[in-house]
Amino acid sequence: MDKTYQQIRQTLDDVPTKSEFWDIVGKIKLTSRQMEILELRFIDGLLLYEIGDKMGLSTKTVERDLRDCYRKIKKILEK
């Protein structure tokens, strides 16, 4: 994962409350699956394979959706 995505991931990890997390996430267009993945990862603290198991997805699909979310969040944070 490149450095920019690591910074975005750290930013989301550091958000202290669920409402502040959703304030950031609410500014971008995400699918319902992407929103669920973000919540499971950053609110519930699940690992990628755990998210995949819970949602019936492959770990690769979870990784791809997270990368897409990171790209969208990067655009918002750069404004």
N, C-alpha and C positions, 0 to 999 in steps of 0.2 A: 504494500500500500504506500503510495507516495506521501511525502511530508505534508502536503496541503490537506489531504484526507485525514491524516493523523491529527492535525490541528483541529479540524472540524469535529472529529470524534471526541477529542479532549474537551472542546467547547460544550458539546452535548452532555458529556459525562459530568461536567462541572456545574450544570444548571441545577440550582438548589431545590426548586419546587416543580411539581408536575404542571402547574399553570404556566410558569415561565417557559418550561419546555414546550408546551403547546402553543405559546405565543410565538416562539421561533418557528416551529413546524407549521403553524397555521398560515404563515406568509408564503408558503410554496404549494404548488399543485402536486399532490401525491395521490396514488391509488389507495384504496382502502387496505390492500395488502401491504403496501409500503408503510402506511401509518401504523398498522398492527405490528409489523416488524420493528419499527422504531420504538414503539412503546415496549415491546417485549425486551428489546435490547437495552434501552436506556432508562426505562422506568422500573421494569421487573428484573433487569440485570442478567437476563439469560444469555448463554453463549450461542454462537451461530448454529451449532448442531442441535442444541436444545430447541431453538426457534423452529428449525426445520422439522424436527420431530413433532413439535406441538401443532404446527400448521400443515403438516403433510407435504412439505417441500424439501427439495434437496438443499444441502448446504451451499452448493454453487448458486442456486437461485436466490437464496437469502443474501449471499455475498454480492451478487449482481444488483439486487434491489437496493442494498445499502449503499453501494457505490453510486448508483443513480441518485439516491437521496442526498448523499454527500455533495455531488455536483450541483444539485439544485440549491442546497443550503449555502454552498460556497458563493453562488451568484448573489444570494440575498445578503450575506455578510459583507460582500465586497462593495455594496451600494452605500 
